[in-house]
Amino acid sequence: MNYRSPLAKVRGLGSAKSGTGHWWMQRVTAAALVPLTFWVLVYTRMALTAPYPQTLAWLADPFHAVAVWSWVLLACYHAALGLQVVIEDYVAAEGIKIIAVWAVNLAFLFLALAASVALLRIVVTG
């Protein structure tokens, strides 16, 4: 038996039936981030200890650049998914919730784009 009013059905409020996919994507991105984080830690250690040209040369290598770029994209996506869950769970007002989720998604999109452009510049010039 359906207890939702016709108005609620038309507005589309309520369960979006996408929780399982969202949950799986958080787990998949988390699992993928584990080995990539080790890669980024090696890069961070090199950036702190090695000379600047050596660090640029390491990052300009296509294999290393793809690994770091994958980490950036997955980390931004994983963080956006996690913050979306927090917003949906703890923000009561529907309008503010929608705006906050959009703002978080746009912020991480711009962050991923900025990091991608910076990494591309290093790979192309370096």
N, C-alpha and C positions, 0 to 999 in steps of 0.2 A: 504494500500500500504506500502511496506517495503522499507525504504530508506537506509538501511545498506548495505554496500558493502559486497561481498562474503568473502573478507579477514577479515573484522570485525566479520562476523558470525563464521568463522573458529577459530579465536583467542579467541572468547568467551568474548570479552570486551563488556561492556554495562550493562544493567540491568540483575541482576541475578535472579529476580523474587522471592526473599526470604525476601523482606522488611516487609511483613505483619507478618510473623512468628517471625522475629527479634523484631519487635515492641511489639508483644504480650508477648514474653519472658521477655522483659524489664519490662512490666507492672506486669506480674505474679511474677517475682522475687522481684519487689518493694513491692508488696502487701504482699508477704510472709515475707519479711524482717521487716516489721513494728512490728508485735508481737515478733519476734525473737530478735529485737534490744532491746526491754524492758528487755528481759531475759539477754542479754549481759550486759546491764547497771546494772542490779542487781549483776551480777558476778563481774563487774568492781568495783562497790561500795564495795562489800565484799573483793575483792582483795586489796583495798586500806585501809580498816578499820579492817578487821578481822585478827586473827593470821594465819600464813602460813599453819599450819596443818589443820585448819578448812576450809580454802579456798580450799586446795587440796581435802579434804574429800567431800566438796560440788561438786566440779568438777568431782570427781571420780564416783559420783552417775550416773548410766546409763541414767536416764531421763535428767539430766542437761547436761551431756556430749553430748547426741544426739542433744539437742537444740543448744548448742554452736557450735557443728560440722556442723549442718545444716546452722547456720548463717554464718560460715566461707565459706562454699561451695557456698551458694547463694550470699554472698557479693562479692566473687571473680568472680563468673560468671556474676553478674550484672555489676560490674565494667569493666570487659572485654568487655561486650556488649556495654556499654556506650562509652568506649574509642575507640572501633572499629568504631562507628558512627562518632565520632569526627575526627578520622583519615581519614575516607572515605570522609567526607565533606570538610576538610581543607587541605589535602595533594594532590597536583596536579599531581606529577610524579607517574605513575602507579607502577613502580618498587619499589620505596621507600614506597609507600602505602602498597603494599603487604608485604614487609619486616617488616614494622612497625606493621601491624596487627598481623603477626606471632609472633613478639617479645613480643607484649602485651599479646597475648594468652599464650605463653610459660611462661612468667613471672608470670601471675596469676595462671597458672597450678602448677608451682613450689611452689608458695606461699601457695596454697591450700594443696598441698602434704606435705609441711613442717609443716603446722599447724595441719594437720590430724595426722601425725606421732607424733608430740609433745602431742597432746590430747590423742592419743592411748597409749602412754607411761605413761601418768598420770593415765588413767583408769586402765591399766593393773597392774601397780606397786602400785597404790594408794589406 
